[in-house]
Amino acid sequence: MNNITILKEGYPLIFGALAVTLLIGYLFGPIFAVLPALITAFITFFFREPYRPVEEDDSILYSPADGTVMAVDQFYDDEFLHAEAKKVTIFLSIFNVHTNRSPMHGVVKYMRYTCGGFEPAYKGSAPVVNERMAIGLENGRNRVLVVQIAGILARRIVSWTSLGKDLAQGQTYGMIKFGSSTELIMPEDVEVLVRKGDKVKGGITIIGRQIAE
């Protein structure tokens, strides 16, 4: 069984919910504490972070998130790649692990936080109108842009990285709280290995592979 830790960002919510559970149980009896106990268990479950050893390979791009592939598109990226690109959009339900992982080894060359609304993450308008955080990674071989997008329940995007930081492939660099989506934007010469409807796992599922020259 994989080792699982609980992210420190969850501690205030977990301990707060636990305190409410104990108080309700003390004042009204154990039966009334069942629902808050279940809520406490779910919050603990949500902030889990499974240990995932990653086999580094600079020819592949791992999924940056757990979830379901919503779309695979081609478009012109004018934010970081400034070229024709491919985009894989992943929807994270409240039951998925919500941390984001670096799809490749690289240096953070670009970061942009955009304040926005909170439409459901599965809606096509969410990447345009919702709160989001974009980071651009670069190494000697590849460049990618990863975008964290808040959803209707996700009210905070958390980032644990900064400009100039070197991220290992599969390294956790941030999370989105309570329902969200993540985009991986890749150069046109990357072969996409997933399609709409596929289930993916961050740091495990291979999203793309560099096409051999």
C-alpha positions as CSV (number, residue, x, y, z in Angstrom):
1,M,0.0,0.0,0.0
2,N,1.3,3.4,-0.9
3,N,2.3,5.8,1.8
4,I,-0.2,8.6,2.2
5,T,0.3,11.9,4.1
6,I,-2.2,14.6,4.9
7,L,-1.3,18.1,3.6
8,K,-0.8,20.8,6.2
9,E,-3.3,23.0,4.4
10,G,-6.0,20.7,5.5
11,Y,-5.2,20.7,9.2
12,P,-7.3,23.8,10.2
13,L,-10.4,22.4,8.5
14,I,-9.8,18.9,9.8
15,F,-9.3,20.0,13.4
16,G,-12.2,22.4,13.2
17,A,-14.5,19.8,11.9
18,L,-13.3,17.3,14.6
19,A,-13.9,19.9,17.3
20,V,-17.5,20.5,16.0
21,T,-18.0,16.7,15.9
22,L,-16.9,16.2,19.5
23,L,-18.9,19.2,20.8
24,I,-22.1,18.0,19.1
25,G,-21.5,14.5,20.4
26,Y,-21.0,15.8,23.9
27,L,-24.1,18.1,23.9
28,F,-26.6,16.0,21.9
29,G,-25.3,12.5,21.9
30,P,-23.3,10.2,19.6
31,I,-26.1,9.7,17.0
32,F,-26.0,13.5,16.2
33,A,-22.3,13.4,15.7
34,V,-22.4,10.9,12.9
35,L,-22.9,13.4,10.1
36,P,-20.1,15.9,11.3
37,A,-17.9,12.8,11.8
38,L,-18.4,11.8,8.2
39,I,-17.7,15.4,7.1
40,T,-14.4,15.3,9.1
41,A,-13.5,12.0,7.5
42,F,-14.2,13.4,4.0
43,I,-12.1,16.5,4.6
44,T,-9.2,14.3,5.8
45,F,-9.6,12.1,2.7
46,F,-9.7,15.2,0.4
47,F,-6.3,16.5,1.7
48,R,-4.5,13.2,1.2
49,E,-1.2,13.1,-0.7
50,P,-0.1,9.7,-1.9
51,Y,3.5,9.0,-2.3
52,R,4.2,8.2,-6.0
53,P,7.8,7.3,-7.1
54,V,8.4,8.6,-10.6
55,E,10.6,7.1,-13.2
56,E,12.1,10.2,-14.9
57,D,12.2,10.3,-18.7
58,D,12.6,13.5,-20.5
59,S,10.9,12.2,-23.6
60,I,7.5,11.9,-21.9
61,L,5.1,14.2,-20.1
62,Y,3.2,12.8,-17.1
63,S,-0.3,13.9,-16.1
64,P,-0.2,17.0,-13.8
65,A,-3.4,15.9,-12.0
66,D,-5.7,13.0,-11.1
67,G,-9.1,13.1,-12.9
68,T,-10.9,12.6,-16.2
69,V,-9.8,14.0,-19.5
70,M,-12.5,16.5,-20.6
71,A,-10.9,17.5,-23.9
72,V,-7.9,17.3,-26.2
73,D,-7.5,20.4,-28.4
74,Q,-5.2,22.1,-30.8
75,F,-4.8,25.8,-30.7
76,Y,-2.3,28.7,-30.8
77,D,-0.9,29.4,-27.3
78,D,-0.1,33.1,-27.0
79,E,0.7,32.9,-23.3
80,F,3.9,30.9,-23.0
81,L,4.7,28.7,-26.0
82,H,3.8,31.4,-28.6
83,A,3.3,28.6,-31.1
84,E,0.8,26.0,-32.3
85,A,0.1,23.7,-29.3
86,K,-1.9,20.8,-28.0
87,K,-4.0,21.1,-24.8
88,V,-5.3,18.3,-22.6
89,T,-7.9,19.4,-20.1
90,I,-8.5,17.3,-16.9
91,F,-11.5,17.5,-14.6
92,L,-10.9,16.8,-10.9
93,S,-13.9,15.7,-9.0
94,I,-14.1,16.2,-5.2
95,F,-13.0,12.5,-4.8
96,N,-9.8,12.9,-6.8
97,V,-6.4,13.7,-5.3
98,H,-6.2,17.5,-5.7
99,T,-2.5,18.1,-5.7
100,N,-0.8,19.0,-9.0
101,R,2.5,17.5,-10.2
102,S,5.1,18.7,-12.6
103,P,4.7,16.8,-15.9
104,M,8.5,17.0,-16.6
105,H,11.7,18.1,-15.1
106,G,12.2,21.8,-15.7
107,V,12.7,25.3,-14.4
108,V,9.7,27.6,-13.7
109,K,10.2,30.3,-16.3
110,Y,6.7,31.8,-16.1
111,M,3.9,32.3,-13.6
112,R,0.6,34.2,-13.8
113,Y,-2.2,34.3,-11.4
114,T,-5.6,35.5,-12.7
115,C,-8.4,36.4,-10.4
116,G,-11.8,35.3,-11.6
117,G,-15.1,33.7,-10.9
118,F,-16.2,30.2,-9.8
119,E,-18.1,28.5,-12.6
120,P,-18.3,24.7,-12.5
121,A,-14.9,23.3,-13.7
122,Y,-16.5,21.1,-16.3
123,K,-18.1,24.0,-18.2
124,G,-16.3,25.2,-21.3
125,S,-16.2,28.8,-20.1
126,A,-14.4,28.0,-16.8
127,P,-10.8,28.3,-18.2
128,V,-11.7,31.8,-19.4
129,V,-13.7,33.3,-16.5
130,N,-12.5,31.4,-13.4
131,E,-9.6,32.0,-11.0
132,R,-6.5,30.3,-12.3
133,M,-2.7,29.9,-11.9
134,A,-0.5,29.2,-14.9
135,I,3.1,28.1,-14.7
136,G,5.5,27.6,-17.6
137,L,8.2,25.0,-17.4
138,E,11.3,24.8,-19.6
139,N,14.3,22.5,-20.0
140,G,16.8,21.9,-22.7
141,R,14.3,19.7,-24.6
142,N,10.8,20.9,-24.0
143,R,8.5,23.7,-22.9
144,V,5.0,23.2,-21.3
145,L,2.4,25.4,-19.6
146,V,0.3,23.9,-16.8
147,V,-2.9,25.8,-15.7
148,Q,-4.7,25.3,-12.4
149,I,-8.4,26.4,-12.8
150,A,-10.7,26.8,-9.8
151,G,-14.3,25.4,-9.9
152,I,-17.6,26.2,-8.3
153,L,-16.4,24.7,-5.0
154,A,-12.7,25.5,-5.4
155,R,-12.2,28.8,-3.6
156,R,-8.4,28.8,-3.4
157,I,-5.5,27.8,-5.6
158,V,-2.4,26.9,-3.6
159,S,1.1,27.2,-5.2
160,W,4.2,25.9,-3.6
161,T,6.6,27.0,-6.3
162,S,8.2,30.2,-7.6
163,L,9.9,31.7,-10.6
164,G,13.3,30.1,-11.1
165,K,12.6,27.0,-9.1
166,D,13.8,23.7,-10.5
167,L,11.0,21.1,-10.4
168,A,11.7,17.4,-10.7
169,Q,9.4,15.3,-12.9
170,G,6.4,14.3,-10.9
171,Q,7.1,16.7,-8.0
172,T,4.1,18.1,-6.3
173,Y,4.0,21.9,-6.7
174,G,0.5,23.0,-5.8
175,M,-3.2,22.1,-5.2
176,I,-6.7,23.4,-5.9
177,K,-9.2,23.1,-3.0
178,F,-12.5,21.3,-3.6
179,G,-13.3,20.6,-7.3
180,S,-11.4,22.0,-10.2
181,S,-9.7,21.4,-13.5
182,T,-6.1,21.4,-14.8
183,E,-4.8,22.1,-18.3
184,L,-1.5,20.8,-19.8
185,I,-0.4,22.8,-22.9
186,M,2.3,21.1,-24.9
187,P,4.2,21.8,-28.1
188,E,2.7,20.6,-31.4
189,D,5.4,18.0,-31.8
190,V,4.2,16.1,-28.7
191,E,2.2,12.9,-29.4
192,V,-0.9,12.9,-27.1
193,L,-1.5,9.5,-25.7
194,V,-4.9,10.1,-24.0
195,R,-8.3,10.9,-25.2
196,K,-11.5,12.4,-23.9
197,G,-13.0,10.2,-21.1
198,D,-9.7,8.6,-20.0
199,K,-9.0,8.4,-16.3
200,V,-5.5,9.8,-15.5
201,K,-3.3,10.0,-12.4
202,G,-0.8,12.7,-11.7
203,G,2.8,11.5,-12.0
204,I,1.7,8.1,-13.2
205,T,-0.3,8.4,-16.5
206,I,1.8,9.4,-19.5
207,I,-0.1,12.2,-21.3
208,G,2.3,12.8,-24.1
209,R,5.5,11.7,-25.8
210,Q,8.0,13.7,-27.8
211,I,7.8,12.6,-31.4
212,A,11.3,11.3,-32.5
213,E,13.0,13.5,-35.0
